[in-house]
């Protein structure tokens, strides 16, 4: 199935107490969004959507500021209290699915490589409803982080969880994939385990 050639994209960014990184994150994502628009890869209606997961710092104030300065390219969703990363991410996906053709989720610290977004969108145009952003190396991680991450993936596999190795929540999802995800009624969300199903 061939997808929309120039889709409307929402970049979904769950946020919890991210006031320190949000100024740089918003600039980098905005620059990437503008490049994708100017290269005719995505629609000019595309936007960055920050989901504030009950932050107690100035995260929401920054999100409001970005929206007020540029409502065309920024949006914000504020949860009433901290619901957890996975719930904030799911809220962003389900909310924006009504307005866009495709979403890409990414953590606010931008540890994932936003330069591969073009490649993710190319795979979408070729018919993929889900495209995973997988880390090819962990050179920037501390030894502790490397060991705990590798241990986590091995442990999940031992439990029988179908999980993509070295994949966090950096992924592209098309409209149909999100509609299928919405059918799950999980209370304790673990999207990395649900989405491969």
N, C-alpha and C positions, 0 to 999 in steps of 0.2 A: 504494500500500500504506500503510495507516494503522499507525502505530507504537503502542507501549505508551503509554497516557495518562499514567501517573505512573511513569516509568522510574527504575531505579537507576542513578545516575551515578557515574563515577569521574573526578575531575579529576587528570590525569597531569602531574606537574611534574618534568622532568629537572633534576638538580642537580649542579653541579661547583664545589666551593669557594664555596658560597653562604651561608656563616655570617653575613655582614654583612646580607643582605637577607631571609634566611629568617624571622626573627622577625616582621617586618612582613608578609611574604607570607603566612605561616601565619594571621595574624590576619585579614587581608583576605579570604582564600579561605574561612576558617571562617565569617566573618560572611555571606559570599555564599551558602555552602552552607546555613546555617541559615535564611536568608531564603527560599531556594528550597524548602526542606522545609516551612517554616511556611506558605508560599503554596500548598502542595499541588502544586507543579510537578514535584518529584522525590520519590522514596521516601526514608524516614528511614534506609534502609540505605546511602545514598550516602556517598562518602568522598573525601578528598583523598589521593592516593598520590604520595609523593616517591620518586624513583628516584635514589639516590646513585651517580654515575658515577665511583667511585674517588676521591672527594675526599680531600685531604690536610690539610684544616682540620677544624673541628668540625661540619661539615654533618651527618654521620651521628649525632653525639651529640645534635644538636637534633632530628633526625627521631625518634630513639628516645624523647626526652623528650615530644614531641607525642603519639606513640603511647601511651606509658605513662599520660599524663594523660587521653587520650581515644581509646581503641582503636576506638570505634564510628565516629568520623569521620576518623581518620588511619591511614594505612598507610605502610610503607616497604619499599623493595626496595634492597638493597645489592649493587652489582656488585663483583667481586673486585679489579678494577683499572679504570683509565680506558679505556673502550671507545669513547668519542665520543658526542656529543649524540644523533645519530640512532639509534645502537644502544641507548642508554639509553631513549630515547623508545619505540622499538619494543618493548623489553623490558616497559616499563610497559603499553603497549597490549595486547600478547599475554597478559601475566599477568592483568591485570584483566578481560579479555574473558570469562573463565570465570565471573566473579562479578557482572557488571553488564550492563545493557542498552545503555548508551551511554557513550562517553568524551569528554572534552574535554581536549585537551592545550594547555599554556601554559608559557611560559618563566618561570623563577623570579623574574626581575626585574619581572614584571607590567607590561611596557611596553604590552601589549595591554589593551584595555578590557574588564574583567570584567563591566561593566554590560550588555554585549550577550549574555551567556550565556542570559538568558531568551528572547531572540529566536532564538538558535541552537536552543534546545530546542523552541520553537514550530515551527520549520521541520522539526525531527526528527519531532514529532508529526504533521505534515502529510505525512510520507512520505519525507523526505530522509535518506539514509544518511550523507551527507557534507555538512557545512556549513563553509565557510571563513570565518575571521575576517580581513578585509582592512582594512588601514589606509587610512583615507580622506584623511589628510594626514600630513605629516612635519614639522609645525611645531616640535616639540620636538627634532628631530634637528639636529645641527651641519651646516654646509654640506658638509663632507667626507663625513659619513654619508649625506646625501641623494644626493650625486653617486655615491658608491660603490654604494649600494643600487640607484639607477636604472640604473647601468652594469651591475650584476650581472644584473638582469632582462632588459635588452636583449641582453646577451651570451648568456644562456641561450636566449633565443628564436632568436638567430642560429644557435645550435648545433642547433636543432630540438626543444628541450625544451619540452613542453607544461606551462607553469608559470603559476600564477595570480599576476598582478602585485600587488606589495605584500603578499603573504601569506607569513608565516613558518611557524611550526608551531602557530599558534592555530587549532584546528579541532575540530569535533565529528565523531565517527565512530560509527556504529551497529555492532552486533554483526556483521551480514553483511558490512559493508565491511572490518572487521578480519579476518574469516575469509578474505576474498579477498586481503587484503594478506599474510596469513600464507603464501599459496601462492608468493609471490615468493621466490626463493633468492638474492637479491642479496648480494654480499659488501661492496661499497662503497656503503653506503646513502645515498640522497638522497630522502627521503620526499616532499619537495615536488615532485619529478619523477615518482615512482612513483604516488602517490595519484591524481592526475588521470587516470591510465590506467585 
